[in-house]
Amino acid sequence: MLRRFVPFQQLRKQPTIVVDSVGLGASLTLAHWRGAATPELLRDDTSAGSVLRALRAPDAAGLTASAVTANHFDVDGFVGVWSLLHPEAALRHEHLLRLVAILGDFRELDWQDPLADHALRLVCWLNAREKELFYVPFGAPALRRREDEASTEKFRWFLPRFLEILENPEVDRVAWEPEYERVLRATNALPSASGAFTRYPEIGLVVVRASDPLPYYALFGATAGYDMVLSLYDGQRYEFEYKYTTWIDLESRVTLPRLPLDSLAAQLNAVEQAPYRWTFDGITDTGPLLRLAGKSLNKAQRYADPDQRPIQASSLLPQEVEQLIVSFFQEKYATIQAKRYWTWAEIRAAGQ
């Protein structure tokens, strides 16, 4: 059937499918947001994945709605909206679109997958044209605009152009190539797998060692199955981050709940001798950071790649930071059982 995109403000004016968002009056919600009303059989790790599941279940309640919307623009949400408008092409390219959505939201990329390179080119194209023609992710407030309103212009531009790029990225290589090459250089600059990564599966933490801060697609690329990343850079520069995988309802595996970072920051500050303080974001942020702060970062800066923000030098040695953080989570998680579909109330209770 033919569907059309509508701005989020028009949600209640006609039967509408809501993608990667929640909204009262939706005929069908296809979102991986925590607590979203996505039908159980359509749940997926990404919102685009839920859309693709729905396209293979044409009798799903609400799927006959003729309008589609989202309250923000990002790679996952865009792929979901586009797939509902182009169902035959979406199912033809289903595996590739799933890779694009995962890379866009979780920043994970399996280089063993034959379509990984294609997926990276598509995500880099979406990122590049978005920044060039509109504004950076989470940048609407700086323009004194609401994201649910401003993002409509992005959808209007990208929706009619994506199929051509999907099937032949070479037609706009000039747009995606700079970021693509930057990610490849960073990925290739990582030491061997045994030297770059230390994994602590019992707490879901990956420690990544690199000489300098990296783009997320290189930094998180090999972290699938883990929900926390500690980055140890040369010069005693460090960042810890909760991945987006614990902000949403992950369908494919169990997770541990996010824990508040205030007491961990206090432990670090008690031994830190550098002229800076360890600061942290709240657990409801999409990707909370724990870092030695010089100047505080806004949301757009925190979402941007680590190699695009300043990271201050600590007085602590890498092994000290790693041991302190690993011990903190090993102690806190010792009595918590991993599961699917945590509520925010349960997460807050676990943190107490």
Secondary structure, DSSP 8 states (H G I E B T S, - for coil): ---EE--GGGGGGS-EEEESS--TT-SEEE--BTT----GGG--SSHHHHHHHHHT-TTSTTTT-SEEE-SS--HHHHHHHHHHHSHHHHHHTHHHHHHHHHHHHH----TTSTTHHHHHHHHHHHHHHHHHHS--TT-GGGGT--HHHHHHHHHHHHTTTHHHHHH-GGGGHHHHHHHHHHHHHHHHHS--HHHHEEEETTTTEEEEEESS---HHHHSTT-TT--EEEEEETTTEEEEEE-GGGTB--SSS-B-----SHHHHHHHHHH--SSSEEEE--TTSSS-EEEEESS---HHHHHS-GGGS---B-SS-HHHHHHHHHHHHHHHHTT---BS---HHHHHHHH-
